[in-house]
């Protein structure tokens, strides 16, 4: 994560298929902030991508 942060990659997402989780981080003030997350059957909506809705159930 720090490598991407240092390179100023604006978004960093972690998908864990074993835990059935999604964490979405966005670069805010030079550091990553968790802006959206979900687990199991939840639906995740990212504030920077208002048209994107991710249903974790099928994943």
C-alpha positions as CSV (number, residue, x, y, z in Angstrom):
1,X,0.0,0.0,0.0
2,X,2.8,2.4,0.8
3,X,4.4,1.9,-2.6
4,X,1.1,3.0,-4.3
5,X,0.7,5.8,-1.8
6,X,4.2,7.1,-2.5
7,X,3.5,6.9,-6.3
8,X,0.2,8.9,-5.7
9,X,-2.1,6.2,-7.0
10,X,-5.5,7.7,-6.3
11,X,-7.4,4.5,-5.5
12,X,-6.3,1.3,-3.9
13,X,-8.8,-1.6,-3.4
14,X,-8.3,-4.8,-1.4
15,X,-10.4,-7.8,-2.3
16,X,-10.2,-10.8,0.0
17,X,-12.1,-13.8,-1.5
18,X,-11.4,-15.9,1.6
19,X,-13.0,-13.4,4.0
20,X,-15.5,-12.2,1.3
21,X,-14.5,-8.6,1.8
22,X,-13.8,-5.5,-0.1
23,X,-12.0,-2.4,1.1
24,X,-11.7,0.8,-1.0
25,X,-9.1,3.4,-0.1
26,X,-8.7,6.8,-1.7
27,X,-5.8,9.1,-1.5
28,X,-6.8,12.1,0.7
29,X,-4.1,14.6,1.6
30,X,-1.3,12.3,0.5
31,X,-2.4,9.3,2.6
32,X,-5.0,6.6,2.0
33,X,-8.4,6.8,3.8
34,X,-10.9,4.0,3.9
35,X,-13.9,5.4,1.9
36,X,-16.0,2.2,1.4
37,X,-16.1,-1.4,2.5
38,X,-18.3,-4.4,2.7
39,X,-18.4,-8.1,3.5
40,X,-20.4,-11.2,2.6
41,X,-23.7,-10.2,0.8
42,X,-23.4,-6.5,1.2
43,X,-23.5,-3.9,-1.6
44,X,-20.6,-1.5,-1.8
45,X,-21.0,2.0,-3.2
46,X,-17.8,4.1,-3.7
47,X,-18.2,7.9,-3.1
48,X,-15.9,8.7,-6.0
49,X,-17.7,6.5,-8.5
50,X,-21.4,7.2,-7.9
51,X,-22.6,5.0,-10.8
52,X,-20.6,2.0,-9.5
53,X,-22.5,-0.4,-7.3
54,X,-20.7,-3.7,-6.3
55,X,-22.9,-6.5,-5.1
56,X,-20.5,-8.8,-3.1
57,X,-22.9,-11.7,-3.0
58,X,-22.0,-13.1,-6.5
59,X,-18.3,-12.6,-5.9
